[in-house]
Amino acid sequence: MLLLVLIILWYTAPQWEGPLGLSPKKSPPAQSFVSVNITEWAFTGPTVCWQVPVFSYGGIVIVGGTLQVSVDLAYPGGLTGPSCTAQSVQVLTHGFVLQSSNAPVTVEPGGAEYLHVNVTVPDTVYNGSLSMSVVSVSP
């Protein structure tokens, strides 16, 4: 009888976790998030091919995580003219760090391409916009 009482106490005591995981589990800690409302893209360089600024969506990521953002680069000059290239990307918002991008991205006359960027978000709660700078060139 005593053995049965000890077994019941072992499985039901909240401060203990039984060998089969049958006792109550502790709740995981609350998560904090970075919320990017919008991404603002500014284009600079010897030839600015796209109107400044261009906006795209943001996202919500766990602090310290990776945010994937992209922008549609439609050719600005119709069906003729030189190609435009988004040569390099820089993150302007404090606390965010560029991980990778698919730059350089070249857009031919009449075409469109996507520029994709991965950034590490800050290790603190953030709610606001993300600013990116893109150097563009054209031959």
C-alpha positions in Angstrom: 0.0 0.0 0.0 2.8 2.4 0.9 4.5 1.6 -2.4 1.3 2.5 -4.3 1.0 5.9 -2.4 4.7 6.7 -3.3 4.1 5.9 -6.9 1.0 8.1 -7.1 2.9 11.0 -5.4 5.8 10.5 -7.8 3.6 10.9 -10.9 1.4 13.7 -9.6 3.8 16.0 -7.7 4.2 19.2 -9.9 7.9 19.7 -8.9 8.8 16.3 -10.2 8.8 14.9 -13.6 8.1 11.2 -13.6 10.2 8.8 -15.7 7.5 8.5 -18.4 6.8 12.2 -18.6 3.3 11.7 -17.1 3.6 14.6 -14.6 2.9 18.2 -15.5 5.5 20.0 -17.6 6.8 23.4 -17.0 5.6 26.1 -19.4 8.3 27.3 -21.9 9.5 30.8 -21.5 7.5 33.5 -23.3 9.0 34.4 -26.7 9.8 38.0 -27.8 9.5 39.1 -31.4 10.9 41.6 -33.8 8.1 43.2 -35.9 9.1 44.9 -39.2 6.1 46.8 -40.4 7.6 47.6 -43.8 10.9 47.4 -45.7 12.1 50.6 -47.3 14.6 50.3 -50.2 16.7 53.3 -51.3 18.7 53.0 -54.5 21.9 54.9 -55.0 24.8 54.8 -57.4 26.1 56.3 -60.6 22.9 55.2 -62.3 19.7 55.1 -60.3 17.5 52.7 -62.1 14.5 52.5 -59.7 12.5 55.3 -58.1 13.5 56.1 -54.5 12.2 54.9 -52.1 10.6 51.5 -53.0 8.6 49.7 -50.3 8.0 46.0 -49.6 6.5 44.0 -46.8 8.2 43.3 -43.5 7.5 40.4 -41.2 7.6 39.1 -37.6 10.5 37.0 -36.4 11.7 35.8 -33.0 14.4 38.0 -31.6 17.8 37.1 -33.0 16.2 35.2 -35.8 16.4 35.6 -39.6 14.0 37.8 -41.6 13.7 37.2 -45.3 12.7 40.3 -47.3 12.5 40.9 -51.1 11.6 43.6 -53.6 10.3 43.3 -57.1 12.6 45.2 -59.5 10.7 46.0 -62.7 12.7 47.5 -65.5 12.0 51.3 -65.3 12.6 52.2 -69.0 10.1 50.3 -71.0 11.2 47.7 -73.7 14.4 49.4 -74.8 17.6 50.7 -73.1 20.5 49.4 -71.1 20.1 46.8 -68.4 20.0 47.8 -64.7 21.8 46.0 -62.0 21.2 46.0 -58.2 24.9 45.6 -57.5 25.1 45.4 -53.7 22.9 45.7 -50.5 23.6 47.4 -47.2 21.3 47.4 -44.1 20.8 50.9 -42.7 18.6 50.1 -39.6 20.7 49.8 -36.4 20.7 46.3 -34.9 20.0 44.4 -38.1 22.8 42.6 -39.9 23.0 41.5 -43.5 23.4 37.7 -43.8 23.1 37.2 -47.5 21.4 38.4 -50.7 21.2 37.3 -54.3 22.8 40.5 -55.5 24.0 41.3 -58.1 20.6 41.1 -59.8 20.4 42.3 -63.4 17.1 43.4 -65.0 17.0 43.5 -68.8 14.7 45.9 -70.8 11.1 44.9 -70.4 11.9 42.4 -67.6 11.6 42.1 -63.8 13.6 40.3 -61.2 13.4 39.9 -57.4 16.2 41.0 -55.1 16.1 38.7 -52.0 17.9 39.5 -48.7 18.3 37.7 -45.4 19.0 39.7 -42.3 19.6 38.8 -38.7 17.2 40.8 -36.5 18.2 42.4 -33.2 18.3 40.5 -29.9 15.8 42.8 -28.4 12.1 43.5 -29.1 11.7 45.9 -32.1 8.7 47.3 -33.9 9.3 49.6 -36.9 10.6 49.7 -40.4 13.7 48.2 -41.9 15.8 50.4 -44.2 18.0 49.0 -47.0 20.4 50.7 -49.4 21.0 49.2 -52.8 23.8 50.4 -55.1 22.6 50.2 -58.7 24.6 50.4 -61.9 23.9 50.4 -65.6 26.4 49.9 -68.4 
